[in-house]
Amino acid sequence: MKINTMDSNNLKTLINELKSRVNISSAARFFIKNICQLNNWVYGEFWLPDKDNTFMIWSGCWSKDEDYFEKFSKFSLMHKFSKGVGLIGKIWEEKNLIWINDLFSDSNFLRTEIAIKSRLNSAIGIPILNEEKVLLLLCFFLNNLSSNDQENAKAIFSHSEEIGEILAKLD
């Protein structure tokens, strides 16, 4: 499958492709890779709740340059977030799409120093829901957030329940 730009048909095709994945992790890796490529977003990561549903745990990523973002990924891997704490915890608690135009001026973003070193300026967080439960969180990082990026994030979030229903059947 080769899709070059994100539109509603391409997003639907991508969502349908999730059905062929073996588990949530492989589906999330596939999804973030393709969403990043379609939107020209430089880095995407996904977070899954731990077995007790107490913390969100960093569970994987995709980037255009794995070597360049290796430190950011390793730093993120060492952290976990409870509801309401940091960007990840805020998305989890609110169960809503959140974006940050300027990571450096947002006091709730707790990975600012490593983001600065990685030249990441903006973030988009999207919860994937199933029956009002957050199955996973997708977090995308960009150099600069545009209105087009915001519209594409809204389009992805509008399919959150549909994606969640597919993912719930995988695990």
N, C-alpha and C positions, 0 to 999 in steps of 0.2 A: 504494500500500500504506500503510495507516494502522494501526499497532499501538500500543496505549496502555500496556501493561505487559509486563514480560518474564516469560514462562513457557516451558516446554520446547517447546510448539507454536509460539509466536511466534519463538523462537530458531531452530527448524528452518526456518520460513518465511523468515526473514532469511538464513540460510545458503543456502537454495535460490536466493534472489534474486541471490546472488553470481555464479552461473553466467551471468547475462546481462550482466555487466560486461566491458569490453574489455581491461582489464589489471589488474595488481595494485594500482596506485595508485588507479584509479577504484573498485575493489572495496573497498579499505581505507577510502577516504573515505566511501563509502556505509555500510559496516559501523560505523565509529566514530560517525558521525552518528546512526544508528538506535539503537545501543547506548546512547549518551549520553542520547538522548531517552527510551528505555524505562526507564532506571534513574535518570533525573533527575541525571545526572553532568554537571558544568558544562563540562568540557574534555576532549577526547581528541586524541591525536596518534599518528602512526605513523612508524616508523623502518624503513628498508630497508638491507640490507648494500650497501656499495659494490662496484664490479665486481671488486675483488681479495679481497673478503670479509675485509677488514682492519678496517673501521670500520662502525658503524651511523650512518646519515645521516638527520637529520630530513627527512621527506618530505611531511608534510601534517598538517592538524588540522581539528577542528570544535569550535565552542563555541556556547553559547547567546548569547554576546555577543562577536562578532568584534572590535569596537572595544576593549572592555575587556581582552581577552586578547592584543591585538596585540603588546604589548611582550614578553610571555612567549613568544609564537610566534617573534618575531624573534630573541630571545635564544637560544632552542632551535635555531633554524636555523643559528646561527653555531657550533654545537658538533657534534662527532662523538665517538663512544665506541668504544673497543676493548673486547674481551672482558674482563669483570671490573671495568671502570672505571665508576663511577657506577651508578645504578639501571638504566639501559639496558644497560650492559655486563654487569652482574650477571645480568640476565634472559637475555641472549644466552648467557652462559657456562653458566648452570645449566639453561637450556631448561625453565624451570619458572615457574609462576605465583608472583608476588611482590607483596605489598602492604605498604605502609608506613602505619601509623596516624598517625604524627606526623613529617612531613618535617623539621621543625626539629631533632629530636633524632637523626636518622639521619645519621651521618657519611659514609655512602656516597652520599647524595643531594647532587649537586654544583650544583644550581640553587636552593639554599635562599633566597638573598636575593631573587631575582625572584619566587619562589613566595610569599614573605611579602608582597611588594608586591601580588601578584595575589590574595591571600587564599585560597591553596590550601594545605590542611593535610594531605591524605592522597593517596596514589597507589596505583594498581593497574596492574601490568605483566603482560601476557599474550603469550607467544611463540606464533607460529603456525608449526607444524612440518610438514615434509614429508620423510618418510624420514630422520628424525632431524636434518634440517637446518632451521635457523631461516630461514624465508622473509621474515618481517617481525615487528616487535614492535608491539603496541598498548599504549599507556600512557594511562590515564585518571586525571584529577585531580578531587578532590572537596573539599568544605568539611569534611566529617566522614565517616569510614568507619564504616558500621554492619555488623552481622552479616548483614543482608540483602544488602548490597553484596558482602560476602565470598562468600556463597552464589552470587550471580549471577556473580561472577568465576570461581568454580569451575565453574559450568555452562558458561560460555563456553570455559574452558580444556579442559574434557572433550571439546569438539568441535574442538580445535586441529588434529588430524591430518585430520579431515574437511574443515575449512576450507582447510588447506594443500594437500590434494589438488585441490580446486577451483581454488585460486589458481595452482598449478603449471601448470595447463592454459591459463591465460590469457596468460602471457608466453612 
